[in-house]
Amino acid sequence: MNPRRVLAIALKDLKDVVRDVRILPLILATLIPALLFRADQTPVASVAYAAADETKLPDTLRQATRGIKLKFVKAEDASEVKSLVRRDKAVVGFATGAGFDAQLAAGQAPELVIVTREDSGFRASALVTALDATVRALAGQRPAATIRPEVIPSKETGPDRIFRELGVETFMRVAFTILLVLMVALSIVPTSVTEESERKTLDALLLAAARREVIAAKAMVGLVLTAVGVPVLAAVSGLKPAQPFAYFATCALLAVSMVGVGLLVGGLMKSQAALNAWSPFLVLPLSGTAFAAAFDLPALVRPVIQALPTSHAMRLASNFASGKQVFGGQALSLAVLAVWAVGAYVVLGLRLRTRET
């Protein structure tokens, strides 16, 4: 194999891809939906407060309510606190007098004005309860009892368990990453093969370069696009894998197998019109199996889904993205991806050998 020939063919194809106006919509089709899952999903609540002097109450309240992101709005006095809550600029408000913290530490009972709206929701109720506990903590009061929580394991299965352990945002970010790999491998890569076949330049390439060199060059294009697209998608969606090396290695292994399938599909299609007509019937089922990884599937279709590489890539990537063992059977998933990677290029090589003869 001549690396210079491989690189020359790959660079030519990359230039063609960059110039192709059809590529941008395909990439945006995965990047734009991923933006929807970038935002922090932690509930946010604004708290208005007025303090005659320095108090530790806001900082202590923030530590006591880690499940809610608090945004404090400082007011001049209690009347302004009431105005902010009345105008829905704050979910809840409180006001303290001079020497509030010192009086608490001395065992006194200073006045704490808490302002809520009559139609306040669960966040206001949670914050009022947290305020009471926070004041008790600042006063140094011992709890009335020692609470020992015992959590009974949940019996939930399927999407409820998956989404609880993994999170909907992480699941969707990983799913869109799998979709991006499929778009590159099964839409962009086959196009380069089909168009060369239509222009009769593929046969010329096989005369100028060895069969393995053509395969390597075409595969390099898809792998380069994936190597650029997957990190960009992770950055755009805000995904920070807990095990980045394993996560990106899983995406790379899926890309290797799917690029081989894409090259094979491109070689089988006689025209670009035929590729455009048939590629959705390949992309949609494969991407659907990635989303189906979270669901309990009927026994009739389960073996079919488990034989496809995208479902296993989704399972592995989800585990590595979250740092949790959400899905089991990692050895089986790796084996399925490896079989698809090897099998795709074996079949592709046989197909090209047939063209040569």
N, C-alpha and C positions, 0 to 999 in steps of 0.2 A: 504493500500500500504506500502510495506516494503522498505524504502530508501536504506538499505544496499544491498538488492537484485538488485534493480534498478541500483545502482552504480556499482555493480560487473558485471552485464551484459553489461553496457555501457563501462566500462574499457576494457572488453574482446573484444568488437567490435572495440574500438578505436585502440587497439593493432593490430587487423587484418587489419584495414585501413592503419596504418602506414607501415606495412610490405608489403602491396599490391603494386607491381611495376606498376600497371596500374593507380594509383592515381596521380602520379607526372605529367604525360602528361596532364591530365585533368586540374590540377591547373595551369600549365604553359600556357595552351591554353587561359586563361584569363589574367594572369599576364604579359606575354610578349607583347600582343597588347596594354595593358594599358601603358606600358613604352613609346609608341609613342606619348602619349599625356601629358607626364610629362614636356617636354621642354616649356620654356616660349615662347609664340608666339608673343611677342612684337617685332616690327622691330628694328634692331640694325644698327647703323651707326657710323663709325669711323671718327673722326674729327681731323685733324692735325693742330697744331697751334704753332706759335713762338711769344714770347713776350719779349721785351727788359727788362721789369720789371714786377712786379706783376700787374695783371689785373683781374677784376671781370667778364670779358666777358664770359669765359667758364661756370662758375657757373650760371650766369644769363641766358645763352643760354640753359643750361640743364633744368632750371625751365620753360622756354618758350616752350619747346618741349617735353611735358610729354607723347605724343603719340609715341615718338621714343626714344629708349634707346641709349644714346650717350656714345661713348667710345673715350676719348680724348688721342691723341698721341702728346706729346710735342717734338718739333723740335728745332734745334739750331738757324736756321734762315729761311728766306723766301725761299731760294733756296732748303733747305731740305723739306720744306712744299710742294713745287712744285714737288719734286722727289717722295714724298709719294703719292701724288694724281696721278701722272703720272703712278706709278707702282701699282695703284689700292689698295694701303694700307690704303687709306682714301677716303671717299666719297667727302668731301669738306675740304678745308684748309683756314686758315687766318693767317695774320701776323700783329702785331702792333709794333709801335715804342715806344721810351722812353716817359714816362709821358702821355700815351694814356688816362687813366682814368681821370687824373687831367685836361687835355686839354678839354675833353668832359664836365666835370663839370664846367669849366670856360667859356663855350659857344663857344669854338673854334672848328675847323673842322679838327682833326688829320686824317692822312691817315690810312685807313684799307685796306689791300690787301686781297682779297678773291680769292681763287684758286679753279676752278672746271674743270672737263673734258668736252669736247664737247659732249660726248655721255652719260653724267650723267643722271640718272633717276629722278623719282619724289622726292626721298629723298633729293637729292642735291638741287633741286629747293625749296623744303620746308625749308631746312636749310638756304639757302641764304635769303629767305624771313624772316625767324626767326632772322637771324643775323641783318638785317636792323631794325627790330622792337626792338631787344635787344639794339642796339646802341642808338636808339632814347630814350629808357627808361633810359639808363645810363646817357644820356645827359640831362635828366629831361625835355624833350620836351612833351608838352601836345598834346594829340591826336587831329587831325583836326576836328573830330566829335565824338559825343557820340552815339555809336552803341547800339541799343536795339534789340536783336534777338527775333524773334517770330517763334516758331517751329510749323508747321502744323502737326497734328497727322497723322501717316502713315496708309495707308489702306492695308498694306501687311498682309497676313494671312499665316497659315501653317508653313512650315519649315523656311521661311524667317524671320518671326516674332520670332519664337522659338529660332532659332540660333542667332539672333541679341540680344535678351534679355538674353538668357542663355549662349550663347557661344558654339561653336562646341566642344571645349575641355571638358567643364564641362558636356555637354550632353553625350559625348562618355564615359567619366569616369564613369558616373552613369549607363549607359547602360551595361558596362562591369561588374559593380558590380552586377547588376541584373543577368547577365549571370553566374557569379560565384555562386550566390545563387542557380540558377537552376542546375548547374553542380553538386553541392554538394547534393542537395535534390533529383534530378531525375536520377543521375548516380551513385554516391557513396553510398547513403543510400539504394536504392533498391538492390544494389549488396549484402549487408550484409544479407538482408532478403532472397533473392533468393538462395544464396549459402547455407544458413542454411536449407532452404527447400530441396535443393538437397541432403544435407548430412543427412537429417532426424533429425537434431538437434533442429529445430524450434518446433516440437511437444514435444520434451523433455523439452524445455524451458517452454512451456505452462503447462506442468505437474508440474514443479518445482516452477513456479512463476505464479502470477495472470495475467490475460489478460492485465489489466491496467499497470502492472509493465513492461511487455514486450514492450508495446507501448511506455511508458515513457523512457525506456532505449534506444530503437532504435532511438527515436526522439532526445534524448539528444546527441547522437553521431553527428547527422546532425547539431544541433544547436551549439555545441562546435566548429565544423569545420567552420561553418559560422561566429561565434564570433571571430575566429582567422583570417579567410581569408578576411573578409570585411575590417577591419582596415589595414591589410597588403596591400591590394589592394589600399586603399586610400593613404597610405604612398608611395607606389611604383609609382602611377600615379600622385602624387602631389595634390590630391584633399583635400581641406580644407573646409569642409561644414560650411556655415554661421550659421546654426542651428544644431550643431553636435548631440545633444540628440535626436531631432526629426528625423534627417536623419538616425541615426543608429537604432532608434526604428522602423522606417519604414522597414528597411532591416530585422530586427528581426521578424516583423509581417509577412513579405513575407516568410521568412525562416520557420516560424511555419506552415504556410498553405502549402507550397510546400513540406516540409519534410513529412507531413501527406499524401500528394498525392504520394510522393516517396515510402513510406512504403506500401501504398495500391497497387501501381504498382508492387513492389517487391513481394507482396503476391500473385498477380494474375499470375505472370510469372512462368512457370513450370521449366525453366532452365536458366542458365546464358546466353546461346547462344540466347535464345528467348528475354531476356532483352536487350542484346547488339543490337539485330536486330530492336527492337521496340522503345527503348528509344529515338533515334534521332527524331522519328516522334512526340514525345512529347516535347523534349527540343527545337527543332528548331522553331516550331510555337509559343511557349510561349516566347522565346527570341525575335522572330520577332515582336511580339506585343509591346515589350518594345521599340524597335527602331521605330515602327510605330506611337508612341505617338506624334511625331513631325509633322505628315503629315495629311492633310485633306483626310480622307478615303471616299470611295463611301458609299452611304447610305445603300447599301445592306449588307456590311460587318461590318459597324460601330457598330451595336448592339452586334455582336459576339465578337468583340475586346473589347468593353466596359464591357463585362461580365467576362473577364479573369483578374486574379489578377495582372499579370505582367505589364499590361498597366497602371493600377492604382498605382502600386508601383513606376513605372517610373515617373509618374506625381508628386506624393508626394515627392519622393526623389529628383527630380529636383528642386522643390520649396524650399526644406529645404537646399539643397546644395548651391543654389545661393542666398538664402535669399530674393527672389522675388516671387511674385504671378504670375509665368509664366503660370501655368495651374490652371483653376478653378475647382470647385466641389470637394474640399478636403473632405467634409463630406461623399459624395457618395463613394469616393475612399476608405476611412477608412471602410465604411460599407461593401463594396465588399470584401476587404481583410479579415475582420472579419468573414463574411459568409463562405468564402473559408476555413479559419482556423478551424472553428467549424465543417463545413460539412465534411471536409476530415477525421477528427478523429471520427466522428459519423459513417461514412461508414466503416472506418477501424475497429472500434470496432465490428460492425455487421459482418464484414468479418471474424474476429478472432473467434467470437462466433459460426459462422457456422463451422469453423474448429474443434472447441471443441466438437460439437455435431456429 
